[in-house]
Every structure is written in C-alpha cells, then in structure tokens.
C-alpha cells in the first residue's frame, strides 16, 4: 500500500509539472527551443546523478529502488545528448511526444473503460480527455500545420492535456483501490 501511495504522488507531481510546462509554453511560445532543450537536458543529468547516488546509498534489498542505477544512467545519457546536440533532438521532439501520447492513451483508455465497468460516475470525463489526447498525439506525429510558430502551441496543449489525463487516471485508480 505504501508503494501505491508513492506512485500516486509521483503521478500527481508529474501531472502538475506537465501542465505547468504546457502553460508556460502557451504564455511564452517564443522561448528559444534550444533553451528548453538544454534545460530539460540539464534536469535529466541532475536527476540521473541523483538516482545513481541513491542506488549506492540504499540497502540492496530495497524493493522498488533496484533499478535506480539503470534509470539514473539512462537519464544522464539522455540529458547529455540533449545538451550536446539540441538542434538534432529538437527536430524529433514533436514526433516522439506524439508517439508517447498515443501509447499513453492506450493505457488511459483502459482506465476509463475500467472505471465505467466499476460504475464510477465520471468515467466519461476520462474517456473524453483521452480522446482529445489521441487527436493531439496524432497531430504532433503528422504536424499538419508544419509551422514552427504553431508547433510550440501544439506541444503546450499536448502537455496540458496529458497532465490532466494523468490526474484523472490517478483519481479513478485511487477510487478503485478504495472500493476493493
């Protein structure tokens, strides 16, 4: 049960971060993309180093932290790539984010359907947000606007929608766990 609470709070924090990042991109769409890429890369390197240090500080028997070293190393590598080659990475971000959203939507769709089967009253809201995220993810993959100016707005909307979708998933999963 303790692990479930930790996962819930990680999801909530991730959702708030995604929504805040998306809102900031809506407010300031002209922020240079390289700056954003370097900030994310720097954050990934710091997070990776933190996870690697935690791996060596924790007891080897600690369940749930067994992958800290691997996750930390992947974060450091991904962050270094973002810092070294931001322009190359920037060209792939919309498609990668779109594919991520589409894969994530499959899981969120299942959560919405499970909420309906369990009799949750607001399951339709989760389903609606999931459908919006599917459309947004497809738009990011295909980039129908093709203009750099609209791309930041599209990414910002996708981040906000994904954050809301994650919050709804946490709410419904917590309600389901409480019922059982």
LUMGU-108594 format. One record per residue (C-alpha): x, y, z. Coordinates in steps of 0.2 Angstrom, whole numbers, plus 5000, padded with zeros to 4 digits. Layout:
# LUMGU-108594
{xx->X yy->Y zz->Z}
...
END
This chain:
# LUMGU-108594
{xx->5000 yy->5000 zz->5000}
{xx->5015 yy->5012 zz->5004}
{xx->5022 yy->5009 zz->4986}
{xx->5005 yy->5013 zz->4979}
{xx->5004 yy->5030 zz->4988}
{xx->5022 yy->5034 zz->4982}
{xx->5017 yy->5030 zz->4964}
{xx->5001 yy->5041 zz->4966}
{xx->5011 yy->5056 zz->4972}
{xx->5024 yy->5054 zz->4958}
{xx->5010 yy->5054 zz->4945}
{xx->5002 yy->5069 zz->4953}
{xx->5019 yy->5078 zz->4953}
{xx->5022 yy->5073 zz->4935}
{xx->5005 yy->5079 zz->4930}
{xx->5007 yy->5096 zz->4938}
{xx->5024 yy->5098 zz->4930}
{xx->5017 yy->5094 zz->4913}
{xx->5003 yy->5106 zz->4915}
{xx->5015 yy->5120 zz->4921}
{xx->5027 yy->5117 zz->4907}
{xx->5012 yy->5117 zz->4894}
{xx->5005 yy->5133 zz->4902}
{xx->5022 yy->5141 zz->4901}
{xx->5024 yy->5137 zz->4883}
{xx->5007 yy->5144 zz->4880}
{xx->5011 yy->5160 zz->4888}
{xx->5029 yy->5162 zz->4881}
{xx->5029 yy->5152 zz->4864}
{xx->5044 yy->5162 zz->4858}
{xx->5056 yy->5155 zz->4871}
{xx->5070 yy->5148 zz->4861}
{xx->5068 yy->5129 zz->4858}
{xx->5087 yy->5126 zz->4862}
{xx->5085 yy->5134 zz->4879}
{xx->5071 yy->5122 zz->4883}
{xx->5080 yy->5108 zz->4876}
{xx->5096 yy->5112 zz->4887}
{xx->5085 yy->5115 zz->4902}
{xx->5077 yy->5098 zz->4900}
{xx->5094 yy->5090 zz->4897}
{xx->5102 yy->5098 zz->4912}
{xx->5087 yy->5092 zz->4923}
{xx->5089 yy->5075 zz->4916}
{xx->5108 yy->5074 zz->4920}
{xx->5105 yy->5081 zz->4938}
{xx->5090 yy->5068 zz->4940}
{xx->5101 yy->5054 zz->4934}
{xx->5116 yy->5058 zz->4945}
{xx->5104 yy->5059 zz->4960}
{xx->5097 yy->5042 zz->4956}
{xx->5114 yy->5034 zz->4954}
{xx->5119 yy->5041 zz->4971}
{xx->5103 yy->5035 zz->4979}
{xx->5107 yy->5017 zz->4972}
{xx->5124 yy->5017 zz->4981}
{xx->5116 yy->5024 zz->4997}
{xx->5101 yy->5012 zz->4999}
{xx->5101 yy->4994 zz->5005}
{xx->5102 yy->4982 zz->4991}
{xx->5086 yy->4973 zz->4997}
{xx->5075 yy->4989 zz->4995}
{xx->5061 yy->4984 zz->4983}
{xx->5057 yy->4997 zz->4970}
{xx->5074 yy->5005 zz->4970}
{xx->5083 yy->4991 zz->4962}
{xx->5083 yy->5000 zz->4945}
{xx->5089 yy->5017 zz->4951}
{xx->5106 yy->5014 zz->4944}
{xx->5100 yy->5009 zz->4926}
{xx->5087 yy->5023 zz->4927}
{xx->5100 yy->5036 zz->4933}
{xx->5112 yy->5031 zz->4919}
{xx->5099 yy->5032 zz->4906}
{xx->5094 yy->5050 zz->4912}
{xx->5112 yy->5055 zz->4912}
{xx->5115 yy->5049 zz->4894}
{xx->5098 yy->5056 zz->4888}
{xx->5102 yy->5073 zz->4896}
{xx->5120 yy->5073 zz->4889}
{xx->5113 yy->5070 zz->4872}
{xx->5101 yy->5084 zz->4874}
{xx->5115 yy->5096 zz->4880}
{xx->5127 yy->5091 zz->4866}
{xx->5115 yy->5090 zz->4851}
{xx->5100 yy->5101 zz->4855}
{xx->5096 yy->5105 zz->4837}
{xx->5095 yy->5087 zz->4831}
{xx->5084 yy->5082 zz->4846}
{xx->5073 yy->5097 zz->4843}
{xx->5068 yy->5091 zz->4826}
{xx->5062 yy->5074 zz->4833}
{xx->5053 yy->5081 zz->4849}
{xx->5035 yy->5083 zz->4841}
{xx->5035 yy->5065 zz->4834}
{xx->5042 yy->5057 zz->4850}
{xx->5030 yy->5067 zz->4861}
{xx->5016 yy->5062 zz->4849}
{xx->5020 yy->5043 zz->4849}
{xx->5022 yy->5044 zz->4868}
{xx->5005 yy->5052 zz->4870}
{xx->4997 yy->5039 zz->4859}
{xx->5005 yy->5024 zz->4868}
{xx->5000 yy->5033 zz->4885}
{xx->4982 yy->5035 zz->4878}
{xx->4980 yy->5016 zz->4876}
{xx->4983 yy->5014 zz->4895}
{xx->4972 yy->5029 zz->4899}
{xx->4958 yy->5022 zz->4888}
{xx->4959 yy->5006 zz->4898}
{xx->4957 yy->5015 zz->4914}
{xx->4942 yy->5025 zz->4908}
{xx->4934 yy->5008 zz->4902}
{xx->4938 yy->5000 zz->4919}
{xx->4931 yy->5015 zz->4928}
{xx->4915 yy->5013 zz->4918}
{xx->4914 yy->4994 zz->4921}
{xx->4916 yy->4998 zz->4940}
{xx->4902 yy->5010 zz->4940}
{xx->4912 yy->5026 zz->4943}
{xx->4902 yy->5041 zz->4939}
{xx->4914 yy->5052 zz->4930}
{xx->4922 yy->5039 zz->4918}
{xx->4916 yy->5049 zz->4903}
{xx->4927 yy->5063 zz->4908}
{xx->4942 yy->5052 zz->4907}
{xx->4937 yy->5045 zz->4891}
{xx->4934 yy->5062 zz->4884}
{xx->4951 yy->5069 zz->4889}
{xx->4959 yy->5053 zz->4882}
{xx->4951 yy->5055 zz->4865}
{xx->4957 yy->5073 zz->4865}
{xx->4975 yy->5067 zz->4869}
{xx->4973 yy->5054 zz->4855}
{xx->4969 yy->5068 zz->4842}
{xx->4983 yy->5079 zz->4849}
{xx->4996 yy->5065 zz->4848}
{xx->4991 yy->5061 zz->4830}
{xx->4993 yy->5080 zz->4826}
{xx->5010 yy->5080 zz->4834}
{xx->5016 yy->5065 zz->4824}
{xx->5009 yy->5072 zz->4807}
{xx->5012 yy->5090 zz->4811}
{xx->4998 yy->5096 zz->4800}
{xx->5002 yy->5114 zz->4802}
{xx->5020 yy->5112 zz->4798}
{xx->5024 yy->5130 zz->4805}
{xx->5037 yy->5132 zz->4819}
{xx->5026 yy->5145 zz->4827}
{xx->5011 yy->5133 zz->4829}
{xx->5022 yy->5119 zz->4835}
{xx->5025 yy->5126 zz->4852}
{xx->5007 yy->5129 zz->4855}
{xx->5003 yy->5111 zz->4849}
{xx->5016 yy->5104 zz->4861}
{xx->5010 yy->5115 zz->4875}
{xx->4992 yy->5109 zz->4873}
{xx->4998 yy->5091 zz->4872}
{xx->5007 yy->5093 zz->4888}
{xx->4992 yy->5101 zz->4897}
{xx->4980 yy->5088 zz->4891}
{xx->4992 yy->5074 zz->4896}
{xx->4994 yy->5081 zz->4913}
{xx->4975 yy->5082 zz->4915}
{xx->4974 yy->5064 zz->4909}
{xx->4986 yy->5058 zz->4921}
{xx->4977 yy->5067 zz->4936}
{xx->4961 yy->5059 zz->4931}
{xx->4969 yy->5042 zz->4930}
{xx->4976 yy->5044 zz->4947}
{xx->4959 yy->5049 zz->4954}
{xx->4950 yy->5034 zz->4946}
{xx->4963 yy->5022 zz->4951}
{xx->4963 yy->5028 zz->4969}
{xx->4944 yy->5027 zz->4970}
{xx->4945 yy->5009 zz->4963}
{xx->4958 yy->5004 zz->4976}
{xx->4947 yy->5011 zz->4990}
{xx->4932 yy->5001 zz->4984}
{xx->4942 yy->4985 zz->4984}
END
